[in-house]
Amino acid sequence: MKMNDACLITAIFCDDIRQEVGNKLSFMGCYQGELVVQMAPITLPKLCVFASILTPKERPLKSLTLRVVQDVDIELARVDIPKENLTVSSQILDETSTRTILSTAIVFAPFAIEKSTVLRLMATTEEGEITGPRLLVKVAATKESAAQSASKPKTAKPRTIK
């Protein structure tokens, strides 16, 4: 969770988001900061980002764009939230609430991993840019290095028998 002045942005990175009976969401295979694969390149069937932005109810958002950025500058997804959605989200149903919340899911299906990288959620509002949570994608080995190590003959260490 990151904060910029009064706005908070959160993200859940996971394998799947499912709509359940009773208007509930289930998050499958949640990542806790790191996604580790054994080798690259590899393609995951799906990677999901559940993004939420919270603002004080006295300062509702006037504009919102969410982006998922790879490394520093590669934009993988961009979601421009329509103004009418911002208006609906700012209508507080619970008078005791201090914040409004707007959430959305961003789904990559499939999701290709070529190398170790960083995915970051970013939000741009009328007040500027908010840097959100990140997911470190780590590759244990590339297919080429795995193939090289598999092709190298293994030499036995000499043992001394007493």
C-alpha positions in Angstrom: 0.0 0.0 0.0 1.4 3.4 -1.0 0.1 6.8 -0.1 0.4 10.1 -2.0 -1.0 12.9 0.2 -4.4 11.6 1.1 -4.8 8.9 -1.6 -4.0 5.3 -1.0 -3.4 2.6 -3.7 -3.3 -1.1 -3.0 -2.9 -4.1 -5.2 -3.3 -7.9 -5.0 -1.2 -9.8 -7.6 -2.6 -13.3 -8.1 -3.2 -16.1 -10.6 -7.0 -15.7 -10.8 -9.9 -13.6 -9.5 -13.3 -15.4 -9.3 -16.7 -14.0 -8.8 -18.5 -16.1 -6.1 -22.1 -16.4 -5.0 -23.2 -13.5 -2.8 -21.2 -10.9 -4.6 -17.9 -12.1 -3.2 -14.5 -12.2 -4.9 -12.0 -15.0 -4.4 -8.3 -14.4 -5.1 -6.4 -17.6 -6.2 -2.7 -18.0 -5.9 -1.8 -14.6 -4.3 1.8 -13.5 -4.6 3.4 -11.9 -1.6 5.9 -9.6 -3.3 7.6 -12.2 -5.5 6.6 -14.5 -8.3 9.3 -17.1 -8.9 9.4 -19.3 -12.0 12.0 -22.1 -12.5 13.0 -21.1 -16.0 12.3 -18.6 -18.7 10.9 -18.0 -21.2 7.6 -19.3 -19.8 3.9 -18.3 -20.3 1.5 -18.3 -17.4 -2.1 -18.9 -18.3 -3.2 -15.8 -16.4 -1.9 -13.0 -14.1 -4.3 -10.7 -12.3 -3.9 -7.4 -10.5 -6.8 -6.3 -8.3 -6.3 -2.6 -7.8 -8.0 -0.3 -5.2 -7.7 3.4 -4.7 -9.0 5.1 -1.6 -9.5 8.8 -1.1 -11.0 11.0 1.6 -14.8 11.4 1.0 -14.3 15.2 1.1 -11.8 14.9 -1.8 -13.4 12.6 -4.4 -11.3 11.8 -7.5 -12.0 13.9 -10.6 -9.8 11.8 -12.9 -8.1 8.4 -12.6 -5.9 6.3 -14.9 -4.4 3.0 -13.6 -1.3 1.5 -15.3 0.7 -1.6 -14.9 4.3 -0.8 -15.8 7.1 -3.3 -16.3 10.6 -2.3 -15.1 10.7 1.5 -15.5 9.1 2.4 -18.7 7.1 -0.5 -20.4 3.4 0.1 -20.1 1.7 -3.3 -20.1 -1.9 -2.1 -19.3 -3.7 1.2 -19.1 -7.2 1.7 -17.7 -8.8 5.1 -18.0 -11.7 5.2 -15.5 -14.7 7.1 -16.9 -15.8 10.1 -14.9 -19.3 8.6 -14.4 -17.7 5.7 -12.5 -15.8 8.1 -10.3 -19.0 9.9 -9.5 -20.8 6.7 -8.6 -17.9 5.6 -6.4 -17.9 8.9 -4.5 -21.5 8.5 -3.4 -21.1 7.3 0.2 -23.7 4.8 1.4 -22.3 4.6 4.9 -22.3 8.0 6.6 -19.6 6.8 9.1 -17.1 6.2 6.2 -14.2 8.5 6.0 -13.0 7.3 2.5 -14.4 6.3 -0.8 -12.9 3.3 -2.6 -12.8 2.3 -6.3 -11.5 -1.1 -7.3 -11.0 -2.9 -10.6 -9.3 -6.0 -11.9 -6.6 -6.0 -14.6 -6.2 -9.4 -16.2 -3.3 -10.6 -18.4 -4.2 -13.8 -20.2 -1.8 -15.3 -21.1 1.2 -13.6 -19.4 4.7 -14.2 -20.9 7.8 -14.1 -18.7 11.0 -13.7 -20.7 13.4 -12.5 -17.8 13.5 -11.3 -14.2 11.5 -8.1 -14.0 9.4 -5.8 -11.8 5.7 -5.1 -12.3 4.4 -1.9 -10.6 0.9 -0.5 -10.3 0.7 3.2 -11.0 -2.2 5.7 -10.6 -2.6 9.1 -12.1 -5.2 11.5 -10.7 -5.8 15.2 -11.0 -3.3 15.6 -8.1 -0.5 13.7 -9.8 1.0 10.3 -10.0 0.9 7.7 -7.2 3.5 4.8 -7.2 1.7 1.7 -6.1 2.8 -1.8 -5.0 5.1 -3.9 -7.0 5.6 -7.6 -7.9 9.2 -8.9 -8.4 9.2 -11.5 -11.1 12.3 -13.8 -10.6 13.6 -16.4 -12.9 15.6 -19.2 -11.3 17.2 -20.2 -14.7 16.8 -19.6 -18.4 16.1 -22.5 -20.7 19.5 -22.0 -22.3 21.4 -22.1 -18.9 19.3 -25.1 -17.8 20.2 -26.9 -21.1 23.9 -26.1 -20.7 24.1 -27.4 -17.2 22.2 -30.6 -18.2 24.6 -31.2 -21.1 27.8 -30.8 -19.0 29.1 -34.2 -17.8 29.1 -34.6 -14.1 32.4 -35.6 -12.6 32.5 -37.6 -9.5 34.7 -36.3 -6.7 37.3 -38.7 -5.6 36.6 -40.4 -2.3 39.2 -41.7 0.2 38.3 -45.0 1.8 40.0 -45.6 5.1 
